[in-house]
Structure formats: C-alpha cells, structure tokens
Amino acid sequence: MTRTFDAVMRRHAVEISGAPGGQPMIFSHGYGCDQNMWRLVAPAFTDTYRVVLFDHVGVGRSDLSAYDDTKYAALDGYATDVLEIVHVLDLHDVVFVGHSVSAMIGVLAAIREPGRFAELILVGPSPSYIDDGDYKGGFSHADIDEMMAALDSNYLGWSSVIAPMIMANPQRPELSQELVNSFCATDPVIARKFARVTFRSDNRSDLAEVRTPSLVMQCTDDIIASHAVGRYVSDHLQDSTFVVMNATGHCPNLSAPEETIDVIQAYLTRG
C-alpha cells in the first residue's frame, strides 16, 4: 500500500493542505495548465476543507514517464487517475472542482464511483466541442482538424495565438502571457495528444448518468465553452445549479478568482 501511495503521490505531484479532518476538496486543472492555476482560489478553502491539488500526467511536476498512449487515449484514463488519488488518500464525501476538460473528467469519475463524491463544481464545462445537429459545441469538424494541424506544425506559435482568445481579458495581457507560459511548459508531444482527446471527446450521453449534485459555472464571452454549452450541461444533469458569472473568458480561476471563490462558497453553503 505504501508503495502504491508513494507512486500515485509522486506521479501527480499531489499537494495536500488545509484542515486535516475537513471535507476533502480536489481541484483539477484544465488543458495546458497545472495545479498552479488554482493558487488564487484554493487557499480560500483551506480553513474548512482538506484541499488536494495535483497535476495530470504530462504537465507541471507530474511524472512524464507515466504517460501511456493507450490509457490516455480517452478521458476515462484521466478519470482513473482521479479515482486512484481518491483511493490512496481514502477520501469520501469529496467536493470535486474541475476546470474545462477536467469537468468531464470529474463527471466520469463520479459516474464510476458515486459514493465517493458529494458535489461536482464544473467550471467552464463542455461535453463536446463539435457542432452536431441542434447541438452547438462551438467548433466544426474542420475547425478541430485545423487546430490539430496548427498544434502539430507549431505548438508554441499556436499557444501564443490561442491564449489571448481563451483568456478574453485584453486589458490584462499578463493573464494571457501566463497561459502562454503554462502551455509552453507542457511537454509538446503529450500536449498534442491530450488536445486530440480533449477536443474530440463526446461525453453528452454521460451527463444523464451523474447522480452527484453539480454546480455549472458559466463565464461570459467564453469561446471554448459557450453559454449554450453550459446551459446544455446543466439541463442534462439530474441535480444541477447553473450560474452565469460576470467573469469573461475561459479561466475565471485566474481572471476573476474572487468571484470564482464567492460562487463556489455560495453553492457549498446553500440551505
């Protein structure tokens, strides 16, 4: 057990802080980011919760040698990692906070082991990024193919172009630069593979299987996950609260940490 514990903790650079006996709260980062993206939000919960931060394999301080093409060919492989962290830390009644692609990773984990999760906090979720009939994911198949081609030919150049669009805070260029730096710190080979898994995934049918109460946090002017997509996620979850934030862009954990904290706290302390 100790060997397994050490391996999982090292593989994901797991960091634990906050109240030792508090309800566990796991923060899971989005594509091209790492646990550092929660640094302005997570500390607000350490007085009450046992806060767990980690890096998905391939980013941050994770063990890059642990990346496996077969395991991570679908988001379910990342959900397996979340559950392994939950198991080795013996966590129950978990509040899972997932940003962007990690929202669906949390959904998959909660479907597999609903007894472990108390709440899902989904920040900028999308179950599918590709338009399909009446469903408007925001991108066509051609758009995604073009994005993948750009990633393959010039990952760093793509990062510099896409980051300001994702952040959508032109008056604060330092935020876009941080996102660029985060993208550039990611192993480019793994980043390209994770992008394919992220942007070509379709988890729409999984939403109906979720039994965990959920909060869907929707930003304004989010080009990655539009208002219609957020509304779709909320409408297709059994027990969901939908909140539209004043924050613009796709990364409120960086651009509007105070509002992000307030929305999460209001939900967790609801009557």
C-alpha positions as CSV (number, residue, x, y, z in Angstrom):
1,M,0.0,0.0,0.0
2,T,2.8,2.4,0.9
3,R,4.5,1.7,-2.5
4,T,1.2,2.4,-4.3
5,F,0.6,5.5,-2.2
6,D,4.1,6.9,-2.9
7,A,3.8,6.1,-6.6
8,V,0.4,7.9,-7.0
9,M,1.5,10.9,-5.0
10,R,4.7,11.3,-7.0
11,R,3.1,10.6,-10.3
12,H,0.7,13.5,-9.9
13,A,2.8,15.8,-7.6
14,V,-0.1,15.7,-5.1
15,E,-0.2,18.5,-2.6
16,I,-2.4,18.5,0.4
17,S,-3.2,21.5,2.7
18,G,-6.0,22.8,4.9
19,A,-8.0,21.3,7.7
20,P,-6.7,17.7,8.3
21,G,-10.2,16.5,9.3
22,G,-12.1,18.6,6.9
23,Q,-14.2,17.5,4.0
24,P,-11.9,16.8,1.0
25,M,-11.9,19.2,-1.9
26,I,-10.0,18.2,-5.0
27,F,-9.0,20.9,-7.6
28,S,-8.4,19.6,-11.1
29,H,-6.9,21.8,-13.8
30,G,-7.7,22.3,-17.4
31,Y,-5.8,21.6,-20.7
32,G,-2.4,23.1,-21.0
33,C,-2.4,24.1,-17.3
34,D,-1.2,22.6,-14.0
35,Q,-2.2,22.8,-10.3
36,N,-0.6,26.3,-10.1
37,M,-3.7,27.7,-11.9
38,W,-5.7,27.2,-8.7
39,R,-3.2,29.2,-6.5
40,L,-5.6,32.2,-6.3
41,V,-8.7,30.1,-5.4
42,A,-7.7,27.0,-3.4
43,P,-6.3,28.9,-0.3
44,A,-9.7,30.4,0.3
45,F,-11.0,26.9,1.3
46,T,-8.1,25.6,3.5
47,D,-9.7,26.8,6.7
48,T,-12.6,24.4,6.3
49,Y,-11.6,21.8,3.7
50,R,-8.8,19.3,3.2
51,V,-7.6,20.7,-0.1
52,V,-6.0,18.4,-2.6
53,L,-4.1,19.7,-5.7
54,F,-2.5,17.6,-8.4
55,D,-1.1,17.6,-11.9
56,H,-2.5,15.4,-14.7
57,V,0.2,13.2,-16.2
58,G,2.2,15.2,-18.8
59,V,2.1,18.6,-17.2
60,G,3.5,20.5,-14.3
61,R,5.6,18.4,-11.9
62,S,3.9,15.1,-12.9
63,D,5.9,12.1,-13.8
64,L,6.1,12.3,-17.6
65,S,7.4,8.8,-17.8
66,A,4.0,7.6,-16.5
67,Y,2.3,8.8,-19.7
68,D,0.7,5.8,-21.6
69,D,-0.7,6.2,-25.1
70,T,-3.4,3.6,-24.5
71,K,-4.5,4.7,-21.1
72,Y,-4.8,8.3,-22.0
73,A,-6.4,7.8,-25.4
74,A,-9.7,8.7,-23.8
75,L,-10.7,11.0,-20.9
76,D,-11.6,7.9,-18.9
77,G,-7.9,7.3,-18.3
78,Y,-7.6,10.6,-16.5
79,A,-10.7,9.8,-14.5
80,T,-9.0,6.6,-13.4
81,D,-6.1,8.8,-12.1
82,V,-8.6,10.9,-10.1
83,L,-10.0,7.8,-8.5
84,E,-6.6,6.4,-7.7
85,I,-5.8,9.7,-5.8
86,V,-9.2,9.4,-4.0
87,H,-8.4,5.8,-3.1
88,V,-4.8,6.2,-1.8
89,L,-5.9,9.1,0.3
90,D,-9.0,7.2,1.4
91,L,-11.3,10.2,0.5
92,H,-15.0,10.2,0.9
93,D,-17.7,12.9,0.5
94,V,-15.4,14.7,-2.0
95,V,-16.1,18.1,-3.4
96,F,-14.5,17.9,-6.9
97,V,-13.7,21.2,-8.6
98,G,-12.9,20.7,-12.3
99,H,-12.0,23.4,-14.8
100,S,-12.6,22.9,-18.5
101,V,-11.7,19.4,-19.7
102,S,-11.4,18.4,-16.0
103,A,-15.1,19.0,-15.6
104,M,-15.9,16.0,-17.8
105,I,-13.0,14.0,-16.1
106,G,-14.8,14.6,-12.8
107,V,-18.1,13.6,-14.3
108,L,-16.7,10.3,-15.5
109,A,-15.1,9.6,-12.1
110,A,-18.3,10.4,-10.2
111,I,-20.3,8.1,-12.5
112,R,-17.9,5.2,-11.8
113,E,-17.8,5.7,-8.0
114,P,-20.7,8.0,-7.0
115,G,-20.4,7.0,-3.3
116,R,-17.1,8.9,-3.1
117,F,-18.4,12.3,-4.3
118,A,-20.6,14.8,-2.6
119,E,-20.5,17.7,-5.1
120,L,-19.2,18.4,-8.6
121,I,-18.1,22.0,-9.3
122,L,-17.8,22.3,-13.1
123,V,-16.1,25.4,-14.3
124,G,-16.5,26.1,-18.0
125,P,-17.5,22.5,-18.8
126,S,-18.2,21.2,-22.3
127,P,-19.3,17.6,-23.0
128,S,-18.5,18.0,-26.7
129,Y,-16.7,20.8,-28.6
130,I,-18.0,19.9,-32.0
131,D,-21.3,21.0,-33.5
132,D,-23.8,18.1,-34.1
133,G,-27.2,18.9,-35.5
134,D,-29.1,21.1,-32.9
135,Y,-26.2,20.8,-30.5
136,K,-23.8,23.8,-30.9
137,G,-20.4,22.8,-29.3
138,G,-18.7,25.9,-30.8
139,F,-16.5,24.2,-33.4
140,S,-16.9,22.3,-36.7
141,H,-15.0,19.2,-37.5
142,A,-13.0,21.3,-39.9
143,D,-12.2,23.8,-37.1
144,I,-10.8,21.0,-34.9
145,D,-8.8,19.5,-37.7
146,E,-7.3,22.9,-38.4
147,M,-6.5,23.3,-34.7
148,M,-4.8,19.9,-34.6
149,A,-2.8,20.8,-37.7
150,A,-1.6,24.0,-36.1
151,L,-0.6,22.2,-32.9
152,D,1.4,19.7,-35.0
153,S,3.2,22.2,-37.0
154,N,3.9,24.9,-34.4
155,Y,2.7,24.2,-30.9
156,L,4.4,27.3,-29.4
157,G,3.1,29.6,-32.1
158,W,-0.4,28.2,-31.6
159,S,-0.1,28.8,-27.9
160,S,0.7,32.4,-28.4
161,V,-2.3,32.9,-30.7
162,I,-4.9,31.0,-28.8
163,A,-4.1,32.1,-25.2
164,P,-5.4,35.7,-25.5
165,M,-8.6,34.3,-27.1
166,I,-9.1,31.8,-24.3
167,M,-8.4,34.3,-21.6
168,A,-10.6,37.1,-23.2
169,N,-9.1,39.8,-20.9
170,P,-7.3,42.1,-23.4
171,Q,-6.9,44.8,-20.8
172,R,-4.8,42.4,-18.7
173,P,-2.2,41.0,-21.1
174,E,-0.3,39.4,-18.2
175,L,-3.0,36.8,-17.8
176,S,-2.7,35.7,-21.5
177,Q,1.1,35.6,-21.0
178,E,0.7,33.3,-18.0
179,L,-1.4,31.0,-20.0
180,V,1.1,31.0,-22.9
181,N,3.9,30.2,-20.4
182,S,1.8,27.4,-19.0
183,F,1.2,25.9,-22.5
184,C,4.9,26.3,-23.3
185,A,5.9,24.5,-20.1
186,T,3.9,21.4,-21.1
187,D,5.6,18.6,-22.9
188,P,4.6,19.4,-26.6
189,V,4.2,15.8,-27.7
190,I,1.8,14.9,-24.8
191,A,0.1,18.3,-25.2
192,R,-0.8,17.5,-28.8
193,K,-2.2,14.0,-27.8
194,F,-4.2,15.5,-24.9
195,A,-5.6,18.1,-27.2
196,R,-6.9,15.5,-29.6
197,V,-8.5,13.6,-26.7
198,T,-10.0,16.8,-25.2
199,F,-11.4,18.4,-28.4
200,R,-12.7,15.2,-30.0
201,S,-14.3,13.8,-26.9
202,D,-18.1,13.5,-26.7
203,N,-19.5,13.0,-23.2
204,R,-23.0,14.2,-23.8
205,S,-24.6,10.8,-23.1
206,D,-22.7,10.5,-19.8
207,L,-24.4,13.5,-18.3
208,A,-27.6,11.6,-17.6
209,E,-25.7,9.1,-15.5
210,V,-24.5,11.6,-13.0
211,R,-26.2,11.3,-9.6
212,T,-23.9,13.8,-7.8
213,P,-25.3,17.3,-7.2
214,S,-23.5,19.7,-9.5
215,L,-22.7,23.4,-10.0
216,V,-22.1,24.6,-13.5
217,M,-20.2,27.8,-13.6
218,Q,-20.5,29.7,-16.9
219,C,-18.4,32.6,-17.9
220,T,-19.3,35.5,-20.2
221,D,-17.7,35.5,-23.7
222,D,-16.2,32.1,-23.4
223,I,-15.1,30.9,-26.8
224,I,-14.2,27.4,-25.6
225,A,-17.4,26.7,-23.8
226,S,-20.3,29.0,-24.7
227,H,-23.4,29.9,-22.7
228,A,-25.4,27.5,-24.8
229,V,-23.0,24.6,-23.9
230,G,-23.0,25.4,-20.2
231,R,-26.8,25.5,-20.3
232,Y,-26.9,22.2,-22.1
233,V,-24.6,20.6,-19.4
234,S,-26.8,21.9,-16.6
235,D,-30.1,20.9,-18.3
236,H,-28.8,17.3,-18.8
237,L,-27.6,16.8,-15.3
238,Q,-30.1,15.3,-12.8
239,D,-29.4,17.8,-9.9
240,S,-27.7,20.9,-11.2
241,T,-27.4,24.6,-10.4
242,F,-26.4,26.9,-13.3
243,V,-24.6,30.2,-12.5
244,V,-23.6,32.8,-15.1
245,M,-20.6,34.7,-13.9
246,N,-19.5,38.3,-14.7
247,A,-16.0,37.0,-15.4
248,T,-15.1,36.9,-19.1
249,G,-13.1,34.2,-20.9
250,H,-12.5,30.6,-20.0
251,C,-10.2,30.9,-17.0
252,P,-12.0,32.7,-14.1
253,N,-9.7,30.9,-11.7
254,L,-7.1,33.4,-13.0
255,S,-9.0,36.4,-14.2
256,A,-11.7,36.5,-11.5
257,P,-10.6,34.5,-8.5
258,E,-12.7,36.4,-6.0
259,E,-15.9,35.8,-8.0
260,T,-14.9,32.2,-8.5
261,I,-14.5,31.7,-4.8
262,D,-17.7,33.5,-4.0
263,V,-19.8,31.4,-6.4
264,I,-18.3,28.2,-5.1
265,Q,-18.8,29.2,-1.4
266,A,-22.4,30.3,-2.0
267,Y,-23.2,26.9,-3.6
268,L,-21.5,24.8,-0.9
269,T,-23.2,26.8,1.9
270,R,-26.7,26.8,0.3
271,G,-29.6,25.9,2.5
